[in-house]
Amino acid sequence: MEMCRVAEIIGRDNTKKLMCEFGGTILYIPKGGFKSERDEKILQEYDGYNTKQLAKKYDLCEKQIKNILRRREK
């Protein structure tokens, strides 16, 4: 990740904050946003039969979709 590009997107001051907080570490930034938001969408879209379609849509395996559904039950 180029810090100049980050600064263009979030501003120089916020980039400095990121560098102070996470400098020297590897920071993974997921493409799909927050997992909790993704999981909520999956729960809303689940109709009892569409595990395979949700897995494909969200680029997850069916087992992961089932894990998300199971967590909701708890």
NORMOZI-V113472 format. One record per residue. N is the residue number from 1. RES is the residue in three letters. OMEGA is omega in radians with two decimals (999 if undefined). Layout:
BEGIN
<<N | RES | OMEGA> <N | RES | OMEGA>>
END
This chain:
BEGIN
<<1 | MET | 3.12> <2 | GLU | -3.10> <3 | MET | 3.09> <4 | CYS | 3.13> <5 | ARG | 3.10> <6 | VAL | -3.14> <7 | ALA | 3.09> <8 | GLU | -3.05> <9 | ILE | -3.02> <10 | ILE | 3.13> <11 | GLY | -3.07> <12 | ARG | -3.12> <13 | ASP | 3.11> <14 | ASN | 3.09> <15 | THR | 3.09> <16 | LYS | 3.11> <17 | LYS | 3.09> <18 | LEU | -3.13> <19 | MET | 3.12> <20 | CYS | -3.08> <21 | GLU | -2.99> <22 | PHE | -3.11> <23 | GLY | 3.12> <24 | GLY | 3.12> <25 | THR | 3.06> <26 | ILE | -3.11> <27 | LEU | 3.11> <28 | TYR | 3.11> <29 | ILE | -3.10> <30 | PRO | 3.14> <31 | LYS | -2.94> <32 | GLY | -3.13> <33 | GLY | -3.09> <34 | PHE | 3.14> <35 | LYS | -3.11> <36 | SER | 3.10> <37 | GLU | 3.10> <38 | ARG | -3.11> <39 | ASP | 3.12> <40 | GLU | 3.10> <41 | LYS | 3.12> <42 | ILE | 3.14> <43 | LEU | -3.14> <44 | GLN | -3.07> <45 | GLU | -3.09> <46 | TYR | -3.12> <47 | ASP | -3.14> <48 | GLY | -3.07> <49 | TYR | -2.96> <50 | ASN | 3.13> <51 | THR | -3.11> <52 | LYS | -3.14> <53 | GLN | 3.12> <54 | LEU | 3.12> <55 | ALA | 3.13> <56 | LYS | -3.11> <57 | LYS | -3.06> <58 | TYR | 3.09> <59 | ASP | 3.11> <60 | LEU | 3.03> <61 | CYS | -3.12> <62 | GLU | 3.13> <63 | LYS | 3.14> <64 | GLN | 3.07> <65 | ILE | 3.13> <66 | LYS | 3.08> <67 | ASN | 3.12> <68 | ILE | 3.12> <69 | LEU | 3.14> <70 | ARG | 3.12> <71 | ARG | 3.13> <72 | ARG | -3.09> <73 | GLU | -3.09> <74 | LYS | 999>>
END
